[in-house]
Amino acid sequence: MTFRLRGAEAEILGMDNLEQKTKGTGTTLLAVLLAEHPEIDRIRSFLHEDNSEAYCKARKDGKSHLDALEATPAMSIRHKFGFDTIIEFNEPSDPENADLVPLLVERGQA
């Protein structure tokens, strides 16, 4: 996982150094990142690959932009770590093509 830290915000830039991405890879990598940087309370990323596909499918099924974001594997993983609040999202001009849709989530406050 390639990422950049800006204070308490981690920007996930990609998962391009993986030989083979399997189910659970994203969860494992995020767990390691958060263990090494417990101060992180926001995660910024962009929809790619399986996330883009899940988003587009949800939109085709009639879901709103926000509900489609919630339907992505990225949000499923973030929920596991308490990142439940989407605080920034821009709807793509073409809902059929969700590559590079930004997503910023914040850890819920207890």
N, C-alpha and C positions, 0 to 999 in steps of 0.2 A: 504494500500500500504506500503510495506517495502522498504526503500531506504537508501542509504548512501551518504552523501555529502562529496566531496573532493574539497574544494575551490568553484569554480563556476560550478562544474560538479556534477550532481545528477546521481547516479547509481540506477536504479529501480531493486530491487532484487526479487520482487514478489508481487502478489496480493492475498496472501494465506489466509488472515484473513477475507475474505468476505463470508457471509452466502450464498449469491446468487449474482452473477455478472450479471447485466442487461445492455442493451444498454445505453450508456452514463456514465457508472460508471467510466471508465478510464478517460474520459474527465473531469468529476467532480473532481476526485482525483488529476489529474495533475493540474487543476486550483487552488485547495487548496494548493498544494505543491509550485507552482510558486508564489502565493500570500504571502505565509509565507517566501519564499526565493527568492525574486526578483533578486538576484544576479546570479541565475542559467542561464548559457548561453550554456550549453551542457548537453545532456541527453544520458546516456548509458543504454542499456538494452539487453535482449536476446529474440529471438522469441520463443514463447510458444503458445500452444493451438490454438486459432483462428488466431493468427498471423502466426504461422507455417503452418496452413492449407491454408491460403490465399496465402502465399509465394509458397507453393508446387503447388497449383492450377495454379498460374500465370506461373510458370516454365513449367508445363505440357502444358500450352497454348502457349508456345514458347517465353515467355518474357525472357529478359536477367536477370541476377542476380540483377542488380541495379533496373531495372523496376519492378521486382518481390518484392523487398523490398518496393518500392513506393506503391505497391498494398496492403500492409498490413494495418490493422486497426491502428496499432501503429503509422505508418507514417501519416495516415489521422489525428489522434489526434494531433500529433506533429505539423503538418502544421497549425492547428487552432491557435496555440500559437506562430507561427513564426519560428519554428525550421525546416528550409527548406533544410539545407545542410547536406547530409550524408558525414561524414568525415572519417569514418572507417567502413569497412565491409569486412568480410571474407566469401568467397563463400564456402558453405558446400561441403564436398567431395561427398556426396550423395544428390542431389537436391530433392529426394523424401522424405528425412527426414531432416527438417529444425530446429528441436528442438536445442536450444542453439546456434543459429547463432547470433553472436554479432552485435549490431547496435549502432553506436555513431552518434548523430546528433547535429548540432550547430545552434543556433539562428542566423538568417540572420542579417547582419549589415545594418542599415539604412543609 
